[in-house]
Amino acid sequence: MGQAGCGGLCLSLFDYKTEKYVIAKNKKVGLLYRLLQVSILAYLVVWVFLIKKGYQDVDTSLQSAVITKVKGVAFTNTSDLGERLWDVADYVIPPQGENVFFVVTNLIVTPNQRQNVCAENEDIPDGACSEDSDCHSGEAVTAGNGVKTGRCLWRENLTRGTCEIFAWCPLEVRSRPVEPFLKDTEDFTIFIKNYIRFPKFNFSKSNVMDAKDRAFLKSCRFGPKNHYCPIFRLGSVIRWAGSDFQDIALEGGVIGINIEWNCDLDKAASECHPHYSFSRLDNKLSKSVSSGYNFRFAKYYRDASGVEFRTLIKAYGIRFDVMVNGKAGKFSIIPTVINLGSGVALMGAGAFFCDLVLIYLIKKREFYRDKKYEEVRGLEDSSQEAEDEASGLGLSEQLTSGPGLLGMPEQQGPQEPLEAERSSGQKGNGSVCPQILQSSRMRRADHLRSGVADQPGQHGENRSLLKIKTISWVWWCAPVIPATREAEARESLEPGRRRLQ
C-alpha cells in the first residue's frame, strides 16, 4: 500500500493542469463577479492612482534645517529684582536658535546665595534627625541641597530636627507661582525658518518667500493664505495647540510645531507649499506634582571683597519642538506597472472568490463542480486501456468458441446476430448494455471498412466469427435469471434444435 501511494505521488509530479473556461449561466454569481470587478477598478483608479498617486516614485528621505528666532520685550517690578526689562537674551534658552527652544514665562528667584552652613529643609526625608549621630559628616543629603556637617539642628514647635548642611544658603524658595511672571510673552513673535531638500530628485526649497524687501518680514504675520511668512504670534500658537496661555505660562508645558512638505514634482515647484500644525505634547489634563515644565539656572557675581554669590532662578516656561516631515513624488514607469499588476492580481482574486461561491456554496454546486474539473488521460494511458479491452474481447471469444452458444448451431443467417443484439440490448429482464453493443457495432463496421476481401473458403468463416463476437457480447450482458426461467428457455429452444438437426 505504501509503495503504491509513493508511486502515485511520483507519477502526479508529471501531471500538468491547464485552465478550462466554463461559462456558468448563473445570474447571481455573474452579478457578484461584475460588482467585484467594478469595485476593484474603482479602488485602483480612485484610491491608488488619484489619491495615493501610485504612478509616482516617492522620496521620504527629507533633509531639513531649522533656524528659530524669538523677539519681544517685557518689563517687571518685584521686591526681589526691582524694576527690570527682559529681552530675548534673558528669556530664550538656548540663544542660538535651534529647532528646540525654551521661552521663560514664569520664575522663582532666590537672590544672594552664598556657600555657607544652614539647616536642611524639613520635607527632605534624608535630612531629618533626632541627634547628631543621625547626621554623618561629609555625607550628601539624598535629594537634598548639600553635605551634612555632623550636627542636628532643632527648631521651635518641631518634634524632629534637621541636619546641618554645607550648601548655597539661604536655600531655594519652595513656594509655587500664583500667576505668570512674564505676562507680556503672549505677544512675542517666533520666526521659524526651514530649509528642505529631497536628494533623490535634487529638489530644494524654503518656507520663506524669496523677497528682496527686508520690510516684508517685519510687517507680515502667518495666516492660512500666507504660507511663506513663518512669523507666529506666541499666544496664537498656544491657542492653535488647544491650550490656554495663562494655564501653560503658569507652570510650563511642551508645544509641538509640525511642518509638513508634500510635494508633487509633476507640477511646478511653486505648487509645493509647507503645511503647519500645532499640538501640545505634554499631558495637559494631568495635575500631578510633575506636571508642567521647569528647570533651574543661576547667575554668579562677586562682592567688593571678592566673595562669590549667586542668584538662583527656577524658570517655568514653554518648550517648543519644531518637527519637519515630508515626501516628494514624481512619475515613474516602475511603480505604475507594479500597481497595475496588483490590480490585475486583485481581478484574479475576485474570480477565485466567485469560483468558491459557484462550486461550494450555491445549491447546484455539484453540477458546476463536475463541469469545471475534468480529468484527461494521456496517449499512453489510452493505449493501455485499448490493450485491456482487447484482452477482455479474447476471453469472451474463448468462452463462445465451439459448436455454438447455448447449443445453437454454428451456421446461421447473417441477419440473426443483428436480431440477437437488438433483442438482447433492448430486452432480457430489463437489462440494457448500449455501450457494449455500440462498441460491438463499431468493431464490425471497422472490419467491413477494412477493405480486406475474404479469401476463398473464408467467407462463411468470417461471418461465423462476426456472429460469435456479437453473440459473445450479448451473452456477456445477459442478466442472471432463476433456474426455472432457464429451464423454460431451454424448452423453448428444443424445437429449433430439432429443426437444425
N, C-alpha and C positions, 0 to 999 in steps of 0.2 A: 504493500500500500504506500509506503514511504517512497520507494523508487518510482512508482507510477506518478505520485504527486510531484516529485522532483523533476521527472521527465516532462510532465505537463507544464511546470513552471518554466523550464528551459525552452520548451517549444513556444511558449507565449511571448518570449523575448523577441521572436522573429515575426510576430503579428504586426500588422500595420492598420491603423484606424484612419479613416478618411471621413470627411463630413458628408452627410446626406441631407439635403434640404427637403423638408416636408411642409407643405402648405396646409396649415390647420385651419379649417373653416369654422373658427370659433370666435364669435364677435366679442365676447368678454375678454378673452386673452388678447385678441387683436387690439381692442381699445386700450387695455393696460399697457401693451407694448408701445403704442403710439404716444400715450401720456408720458411714459418713461423717456422716450426719445425727445419729446418736446421739453421736458424738464431738464434733461441733461444738456440739451442745446442751449436753453436759456441760461443755465448755470455757467456754461462755457463762455457764452458771448457777454452776458451782463456782468457776472461776478469776476471771472478770470481775466477777461480782456479789458472791459471797460472800467471796472472799479479797481481791481488789483493790478492792472496793466501787465498781464502775464507775457506780453510780447517784448518786454524790456529787460535788458541786463541791468542789475542793481548793484550799486556800491554803497555799503554801510560803514566802511572804514573811514569815518569822518575825522579829519584833523582840525582841531579848534584851538583858538587862543582867546582869552577873555581879559579885558582891562576894565577896571571899575574906578569911578571917582565919585565922592560924596561932597556936596557943597552945602553950606549953611552956617549960621552963627546963632548962639544962644547966650542969654545974659541971666546970671543968678546972683542972689544976695542972701547969704546964710551967715549964721553966727560962727561957724567953723571956718569958712573960707572967705567970708566977706563978699564984697562985690567982685564979680569975676565974669569975664567974657570967654565963652567957649567957641573955638573954631575947629576946623577939620583935623588939625594936628592934635587936638585934645580928646576928641570923642570917636575917632575912627581908628580901629586896630585890625590888621596892620596898616600902616600908612601907605605902602607901596601899591595898593590897589590890585588885589588878586581876585580869583573867581569865588573866594570865600572871604568875607569881611564882616566886621562887627561894628555896630553903631551903639554907643552908650546912650541910654535913655534914663537911667536912674543910678544912684550910687550912695554908698555909706562911707563917710570919711572918718578916719581915726588919725588926728594930727599929732605931731610932736612925739613920736615914739622913739625911745632910746633903749639901748641894751642895758638892762638892769635886772634886779630881782623883784618879783611880785608874786602874789598868790594866784594859783591856777583857778580857772572858772569852776563854779560849783557843779555844773552839769557835765563835767568830764569824769566818767567813772574811774579812770586810772589815776586821777588826781586827788581822789578822796582819801582821807587818812584819819586815824584815831590817835596816833602817837608818832613820834619821829621815826621809829623803826619801820613804819609803813612807807616811808619815802626814802628810797635807796639813792644815795648821792651819785650823780652822774648818769642816772637812767632817764632816758627820754620818755615823756608822757605820751602814751598811745593816744592818737587822735587829739593831742593837746597842742600847747603853744610853746613849750620849752623843755628844759632839762631840770630834773629835781636836784635840789641842793642838800637834802637830808633833813630839813625841818618841816614840821607840821604846824600850820598856822590855823588859829581858831578865830572865828568871827562871832559877833553877838547874835543871839537868837538862832544859832545853828547847832544841831545835835552832832554833827561831824565837821571835821576841819578839812582843809585843802593843803596840798603840798606846796611849798615854796619852790618857785622855778626861776631859772635864769632865761630871760626872753626879752622881746621887744615890749617894753612897758610904757604906758598902760596898754592892756590887752585890747583887742579889737572890740568895737561896739557890737553888741549882739542883737540890737533891735532890727526889726524888719521895716522896709519902707512903707509909707502910708499912701503917697502919691508920687507920680513921676517927678524926678528932679529936673530933667531937661524936657520940659513940655513942648518947646518950640521945635523939637526934632521932627514933628509930624509934617512940617513944611519944608524939610530938607529935600534936596534932589539927588537922585542916583543916576549917574551916567554909565551905561554898560556898553562897551564897545566889543564887538565879536567878529573875529575873522575865521572863516571856514575854508576848507579845501577837500575836494574829493579826488584822491590820487589816481583812481582808475581812469577817470575821464579828464584829468588835469584841469579841473574846474575850480575856481576860487571866487569868493565874494565876501562882502562885509555888510553888516547891518546898519551902516552909517551912509547917508546919502553923500555922493561924491560932489560936494558943493564947494566952490571957492570962496563964498561969502562966509566969513567967520561969525557974523552976527546971526547966522541961521541957528546954530546950536545954542546960542544964548537966549533965544526967544521961543524956540519950538518946544513942544511937550508931546509925549507919546499919546497916541489915540488910535482907535480902531482903523482909521483910514490913513494913518501916518506911521507906517512900519519902519521908516528909515530915520526916525528921530528918537533914539532909545534913551530919552531922558525922562525918568519916572519920579513922580512925587512920592515920597516915602509913605505918607498916610494913605495914598491911593493904592499902593502895592499891598499894604496890610488889609485894606478893605477888600481888594480883589481876591485875597487869600482866604476870605471868610472870617476875619478876626476883627476885634475892636482895638483901636490903637491904645486907649487908656489901659486896657487889661494887659496887653502884651508888653507895654512900656513899663509897667509897674514891676514885674518880676522877670521879664525877658521871655524869649522864645526863638524858634528857628523857622525861617521862611524860605521856601524853595522857589527859585525863578527858573523856569524851564524854557529854553529857546529851541524850537523845532524847525529844521530845514527839510522840506520835502520838495525836491527839485525835479521837474520833468524836463530833461535836457533835449527832448524832441521839440520843445518850444524855445522861445527866445530867452536869453539869460535874465532879462528884466522881469520875467514871469516867476522867477524863483524868489519867494518872499519868506522872511522869518515869521514864525508864529510864537507868541508868548503865552505862557500860562503860569499861574501863581498858586501856591498851596502852602499850608502850614504843616511842617514836618514833625514837630514835637506834639505830644498828646495834650491838646489844649483842654480837654474835658477832665483830665486828672488834676486833682487838687492835693497831691501828695507833697511831702516835705522836699522832694527832689524836683518838683515842677519848676518850669522856667529855665533861664539860662543866665549864669553869672560866673565871674572869676575875679581874682584879686591881682592887683599890681601896686607898686609903691614908687614914690618919688623921693629921692635922697638929697639931703642937704648937710651942710656943716655950719656950726655956730661960730662965733668970733674966736672961741678958744680952740677951734679945730675938732670939736667933738661931733661925730656923725649922728644925725637924727633923720627921721623919715616921716612921710605922710602916707598911711596905708589907705587904699581905696578899694572897696568892694563894688565892682561895677555890674550893674544889671543892664541888659540891652537886647538888641535884636541881631541875630546872626543870619546873614543872607548867603545862601548857597546857589550859585549860578551854574546850571547844568545845561549842556548843549548836546542835542541828539539830531539825527537826520539821516537821510538817504537820498541818493540820486539815481535816476533811471534813464536809460537810453535804448532805443530799438536795437534788437539783435535777433538774428535768424535762429540762433540755437534755442533760447527759451521759447520762442514762438513754436518751433517744431515740437519741442518737448511737451508743451501744453496742448497742442493739437493731438499728439499721440495719446496723451492722458484722456482727452475727450473721446477719442475712438475706443480706448480701452473701457471707458465707462459705458459706451454704447454696447459693447460686448457683455458687460456685466448686466445691463438691462435685459439683453436677450437670454442670458443664463437664468436670470430670475424668472422670466416668463416660461422658460423650459421647465423649471421646477414646478411652477403652478400648473402647467399643462400635463405633465406626466406623473405628478404626485398628489395634487390637491383637488382637482375637479373630479366629477363623477365618472367621466369616460376616460380616466387616466390609463386604464389597461389597454384600451383600444389605441390611444395615441402613442403609448409606450411601444407597442408592437410595431406600429408604423415607423417610429423614429429609429429604433435599433434593429438592424438586420445583420445576420451572420452570413458571410460569404466565404466559401472554401476555395482553395487554390486548385490548379490543374492536377497536381499530384494526388490530392485527396479525391478528385473526381475519377481518376483512373483506378484508384483503389476500390472505390465503390462499384465501378463497372466490373472489375475482376470478381468482387464478391457476388455480384448479381449473376455473372456468368457461371460461377461455381454452383450457385443455387439452381440455375437452369439445368446444369448437367445432372445434379442429383434428381431433379424431377423427371428427366428423360430415363434415368436408370430405373426409377420406380414404375414407369409406364411401359418399359420395354417388355416384349413377349408377344404372345398371340393377340393381346388387346387389353383394354381397360375393362375391368369387371366382366371378363369373359367374352367381350364383344369381339367379333371377327376383325381382322386387320384390314380387309378390303371393304371400303365404303365409298360412297359418292363424295365428290368434292364439296357439296353444299352441307353435308352433315356436320362438319366441325363448326361451321358458322352458326348453324342452328343450335348446336350444343353450347356455344359461347353465349348466344343471346339468352337461351333458357337458363343457363347457369348464372349469368351475370345479372339477370333481372328477377329470377325466381329462385326457388330452392330454400324453402323455410325462411324466407325474408333475408337471406344473405346476399350481399351485392359486393363485387370486387371490381369496380370500374377502373381503378388504376392498373390492376394486373391485366385486365382484358385489353385496356388501351395499349399497355406495353407489348402484349402478345400481337395485337394487330399491327403495331409499328414494326416489330421484327419480321412479320410475314410480308409486310409491304416492302421492307428493305430487301428481303430475299427475292421478291418478284421484280424489284427495280435493279437488282444487281447486274442484270444483263447476261448472266451466265446461263447458257442454254443447257437443257437437260440432255445428257448423253443418252444414246440408245440403250434402252433397257433400264434407264434410271427414272423415267417419267413417273411410273407408278410408285417407285421408292420415295421420290421427293414428295409426292402427295401424301404418302404414308407418314413421312417424317413430319410434315406440316400438321397432319391430323393428330399425330401422337403429341406434339408440342402443345397444340391447342387443347387437347383433352387433358393433358397433364396440368395445365394452368387451371382449367375448370375444376379438376379434381382437387387441386391444392386449395381452392377456395371453398370447397364443399363443406357445409357445416356437419357437425357430429349429430346423428339422429338416433333415436331409440332403436332397439333391436327389432321390435315389432314392425316398425315402419321400414326397416331394412329388409325384413322378410317379404313384406308386401312388394317392395321394389324388385326383389329377385323374381317373385312370381310374375310380375308384370313384364319381366324381360324374357321369360321362358318361351313364349310364342315366337319372339323374334329370333331366339337362338335356334329353335327348331327350324325356322324358315331358312336361316343362314346355313344350317347343315344340309 
